[in-house]
Amino acid sequence: MLKDHAKLMQAVLVSGEIIGRKKLQKMIYIAKKVSFPFHERFQFHFYGPYSEELTLRVEELCNMGFLNEIKEKKGGYFQYRYTLTDTGKEFLSLNEVEMPFLQDCLEDMNEQNARFLELVSTVLYFDNLSKEEVTDKVFTLKSSQRYTEEEIDQAYAYIEALKAKAKLQ
């Protein structure tokens, strides 16, 4: 019944704390694209891939008392911090989620900034295109971010490193 909820809870648990809604969205999307079994549907949005399902699932987990969402004022905007509650940890201890290597990948992603994860997720969203076409898409769709070709190369290298951590290669 709550299998997808439990997977999301496991992701937050192994990450320790995720700061930012955008970062949470990107981390789950990237994990899904490197073959972890997340089932939320994503479409391309202002900040790259976005899942309304994931947003609703996070809201449900907060309402159930499994996920803690702390809203803090940061300059001119609000930032959200996500951690698993004790009730959430207890639920997970009774409903084990088997995703080997998830912790290594998510801890690594959690150390990256949201801007870089936005680039990585955008590159993965267009993974059916050539690198040249992806670069054009990034420069067009993400012009306000002013990504460089070097950053795009770093994103591709990062994707390969994550796949290796996920034991896919």
C-alpha positions as CSV (number, residue, x, y, z in Angstrom):
1,M,0.0,0.0,0.0
2,L,2.7,2.5,1.0
3,K,5.6,1.0,-1.0
4,D,6.3,4.2,-2.9
5,H,6.0,6.3,0.3
6,A,8.4,3.9,2.0
7,K,11.0,4.3,-0.8
8,L,10.8,8.1,-0.5
9,M,11.2,7.8,3.3
10,Q,14.2,5.5,2.8
11,A,15.7,8.2,0.5
12,V,15.3,10.9,3.1
13,L,16.6,8.5,5.9
14,V,19.8,7.6,4.0
15,S,20.4,11.3,3.1
16,G,20.1,12.4,6.7
17,E,18.6,15.8,5.8
18,I,17.7,17.3,2.4
19,I,17.6,21.0,2.2
20,G,15.3,22.4,-0.4
21,R,12.3,21.2,-2.3
22,K,14.0,21.6,-5.6
23,K,17.0,19.6,-4.4
24,L,14.7,16.8,-3.2
25,Q,12.9,16.7,-6.6
26,K,16.2,16.5,-8.4
27,M,17.7,13.8,-6.1
28,I,14.7,11.5,-6.6
29,Y,14.6,12.1,-10.3
30,I,18.4,11.4,-10.8
31,A,18.1,8.3,-8.6
32,K,15.2,7.1,-10.7
33,K,17.2,7.7,-13.9
34,V,20.2,5.8,-12.6
35,S,17.8,2.9,-12.1
36,F,16.6,3.1,-8.5
37,P,12.9,2.0,-8.4
38,F,11.1,5.3,-7.9
39,H,7.8,5.4,-9.8
40,E,6.8,9.0,-9.7
41,R,6.2,10.6,-13.1
42,F,8.2,13.7,-14.0
43,Q,7.7,16.3,-16.7
44,F,9.9,19.2,-17.7
45,H,9.3,22.3,-15.7
46,F,10.9,25.7,-14.9
47,Y,13.8,24.1,-12.9
48,G,14.1,20.9,-14.9
49,P,12.3,17.6,-14.2
50,Y,9.4,18.0,-11.7
51,S,6.9,15.5,-10.3
52,E,3.6,16.6,-8.9
53,E,3.2,13.1,-7.6
54,L,6.4,13.5,-5.6
55,T,5.2,16.8,-4.1
56,L,1.9,15.2,-3.1
57,R,3.7,12.2,-1.6
58,V,5.9,14.4,0.5
59,E,2.8,16.3,1.7
60,E,1.1,13.0,2.6
61,L,4.2,11.8,4.5
62,C,4.3,15.1,6.5
63,N,0.6,14.9,7.3
64,M,1.1,11.3,8.5
65,G,3.9,12.4,10.8
66,F,6.5,10.3,9.0
67,L,8.4,13.2,7.4
68,N,9.4,16.5,9.1
69,E,9.3,19.6,6.9
70,I,10.9,22.7,8.5
71,K,10.2,26.0,6.7
72,E,12.8,28.7,7.3
73,K,13.1,32.2,6.0
74,K,16.3,32.6,4.0
75,G,16.8,36.1,2.7
76,G,13.9,36.8,0.4
77,Y,12.6,33.3,0.1
78,F,11.6,30.3,2.2
79,Q,13.7,27.1,2.3
80,Y,12.5,23.7,3.4
81,R,14.4,21.1,5.3
82,Y,13.3,17.4,5.2
83,T,14.2,14.8,7.8
84,L,12.5,11.5,8.8
85,T,10.6,11.6,12.1
86,D,11.0,8.9,14.8
87,T,7.6,7.6,13.7
88,G,8.9,7.4,10.2
89,K,12.0,5.5,11.3
90,E,9.8,3.1,13.2
91,F,7.6,2.6,10.2
92,L,10.6,1.9,8.0
93,S,12.0,-0.6,10.5
94,L,8.8,-2.6,10.1
95,N,8.5,-2.1,6.3
96,E,12.0,-2.7,5.0
97,V,12.9,-1.1,1.7
98,E,15.6,-3.0,-0.3
99,M,17.6,-0.5,-2.4
100,P,21.3,-1.4,-2.2
101,F,23.7,1.4,-3.0
102,L,21.0,4.1,-2.6
103,Q,22.8,5.6,0.4
104,D,26.1,6.1,-1.5
105,C,24.3,7.8,-4.4
106,L,22.0,10.0,-2.4
107,E,24.8,11.1,0.1
108,D,26.9,12.1,-2.9
109,M,24.0,14.0,-4.5
110,N,23.1,15.7,-1.2
111,E,26.6,17.2,-1.2
112,Q,26.0,18.9,-4.6
113,N,24.3,22.2,-4.9
114,A,20.8,22.5,-6.3
115,R,22.0,24.4,-9.4
116,F,24.3,21.5,-10.4
117,L,21.6,18.9,-9.7
118,E,19.3,20.9,-11.9
119,L,21.8,20.6,-14.7
120,V,22.4,16.9,-14.1
121,S,18.7,16.2,-14.1
122,T,18.1,18.2,-17.3
123,V,20.9,16.3,-19.0
124,L,19.3,13.0,-17.9
125,Y,15.8,14.2,-19.0
126,F,17.1,14.5,-22.6
127,D,19.2,11.4,-22.5
128,N,17.7,10.2,-25.7
129,L,19.4,13.0,-27.6
130,S,23.1,13.4,-28.6
131,K,25.4,15.3,-26.3
132,E,25.5,18.2,-28.8
133,E,21.7,18.3,-28.8
134,V,21.5,18.2,-25.0
135,T,24.0,21.0,-24.8
136,D,21.8,23.1,-27.2
137,K,18.8,22.3,-25.0
138,V,20.6,23.3,-21.9
139,F,21.8,26.6,-23.4
140,T,18.2,27.3,-24.7
141,L,16.0,26.1,-21.8
142,K,18.4,27.0,-19.0
143,S,19.9,30.3,-20.4
144,S,19.2,32.1,-17.2
145,Q,21.5,29.7,-15.3
146,R,24.4,30.5,-17.7
147,Y,25.8,26.9,-17.6
148,T,29.1,26.4,-19.4
149,E,30.2,23.6,-21.7
150,E,32.7,22.6,-18.9
151,E,29.8,22.3,-16.4
152,I,27.9,20.1,-18.9
153,D,30.9,17.9,-19.3
154,Q,31.1,17.7,-15.5
155,A,27.4,16.7,-15.4
156,Y,28.0,13.8,-17.9
157,A,31.0,12.7,-15.8
158,Y,28.9,12.9,-12.6
159,I,26.2,10.8,-14.2
160,E,28.7,8.1,-15.0
161,A,30.2,8.2,-11.5
162,L,26.6,7.8,-10.0
163,K,25.9,4.9,-12.3
164,A,29.1,3.2,-11.1
165,K,28.1,3.8,-7.5
166,A,24.7,2.3,-8.2
167,K,26.7,-0.7,-9.6
168,L,25.2,-0.4,-13.1
169,Q,28.4,-0.6,-15.1
